[in-house]
C-alpha cells in the first residue's frame, strides 16, 4: 500500500453539502496531504488511482478528480456548479463513471447527467449523456442518484437506474 485514506466525518449536520476533509497519509514518505470539501471517493483496482468528488458549501470548485497515488499528480476531469456522486470504476480500474446533478426546483430528484471517462491512466476520453438532449428519453424520468451504476465488461455501455421524477410535497 502506498497510502492510507481517511475521510473525516461531517461536523455540521445542518450543512447542505456533504464534503469534508480527506487526509491521505503517504506511507512511503511519511507525510499527510489534505483535500478539503471531499465528497465520495473510490480507489481503482490495484490501488494506483484515487477518484474523488469535491462537494463544497457554495458548489464553487465542485467536480470529479483523479489522483495518482504513486506520483501525487492530480487531474480534474470535470467541474461545475453541480453535485458529483456515484463514483464508479470499471472492473479493471481503467474507466470511471459519475453522475453530475443539479437540484431542480419543486422536485425530489436531481436533474442528472452521466459522465464516463475511459483510458484514465493516459489521456482520458470523456463522454456525457444528458437526458435533456436525448429525444427518446421519457420526459417524466430522470437518471436516479439513488440507483446503481455499472460498466459492461467490454466498456461499451454504462448501466444506470432511471426513476420517475417526483414533485416535492
N, C-alpha and C positions, 0 to 999 in steps of 0.2 A: 504494500500500500504506500502511496505517495502522500496521501492527505487524509486528515480527519475533518469531516464537515459537521459543524454544529449550528443548528438553527435555533435562535433564541425564541422563547415564547412571546406572544403578543401581550404587552404590558397594559395597554389601554384598551379594555374590552369595548369601549364606546367608539373607538376609531372606525371609520368607514373603510379603511384599507387594511389589507392583511399582511403587508410587507413588514418584516422585522430584520434584525441584524443576522447575518450569516457569517460565521467565522470559519475560515479554512486554515487549519493547522498544517503547515508544510513539514511533514515528518522528516524529510531529507535535509532540510535547512534549519529546522527548529524555530521557524517564525510563524506568526499569525497574520492573516490577511482578513480585513473586514469588508464585507459587502453589505451596505445598508439598504433598507427597504426591499429586501429579497422576498419573493413570493415562493411559488412552487419551484422545486428543483429535482433533477434526476441525473444520475451518472450512467454513462453508456456501458455496454458490455466490455469488459476488460479494464474499466476504470480510468481510461485516458482522458475522457471529456466530461465536463460538467455542464449541463444545460440548466439555466435558471431564469426565472421571470423577475422583473423588477415591478414592485407594486407600491408606489409612493403615495403619500397622502393627497397630493394635488394632481396625480397622474402625470406630472411632468417628469420625463425620463423613463416612463414605463416602457417595457419592451421584453424581448427574449434575447438572451446572450448565451454564448458558449465560452468555456474557459478550458484551456489545455492544462491539465494538472501536472504535466511534465515540464512545460515551459513557462506557465503563468500568463501566456498570451490570451487576451480576451477579445472576442469579436461579437458585436451586436448584429444580430440577424434581422431584427425588425424593431421599430419603436413607434410609439404613438400614444395619444390620449385615450387609452383603452385598457382593458384587463386581459392579461395573458394567463391562460390556465390550461390544464390537462396536458402538461409537458410529457410527451411520449416518444421514446426511442423505438426504432425497429429492432428486430431480434438480434441483428449483428452489431448494432450501435453505429451505423453509418448514415442513418436518416432520422429526422426529427419532425414531429408534427405538434402543433399547438393551436388552441383556439384563441382568437383575438376578438373580444367582445365589448360592446358599448351598451349601457343601460338605455332602454327605450322607455320613455315616459309613459306611464299608465299600464305597463306590462310587467309580469313576474320574471320572465326570462330575458336574457340579453340578446341583442342582435349580434350573433357570432359569425365570423368568417373563419375558415380553416386555412392555416398556413402550414405548408410542408416544405422541408428542406432536404435535399439529397446531396451526397458527396460532402458531408460536413467537414471531414478532416482536411480537405483540399480547398476547392473553390465551390462553396455551396450553391446549388441551383435552387431557386425559390419558386414556389407555386402557391397561388392563392385562389380559394374558392369562396366567392361571396354569393349568398343566396339571392341577394337583390339583383345580381347580374345574370342569374340563371332563369330563363323564361319558363322552363318546365318545372321549377321547384315550387311546391304548393305555397301559396301566399300566406296561409294561416299557420305555417310551420316554421320552426327555427332549428338550427343546429344546437343541440342541448349541451350546456356545460355540465349537466348532471349525469350524462351518459359516459360510456367508454369510447376510446379511440384506439384503433389498431391498424397496423400495416398488413398488406398481403405479403406472402413470402417472397414474391418477385419485386416488391416495391412499386408495382404498377398501380395500386389502389390503396386508398385510406378508407377505413370503415368508421362511421360515426353514427351517433344516435340523433334522431330528429324527434321533435315534440311539438304538439300544438301550442301555439303562443297563447298564454293565459293572461287575462287582464287582472290588474290588481284589484283587490276587494274594495 
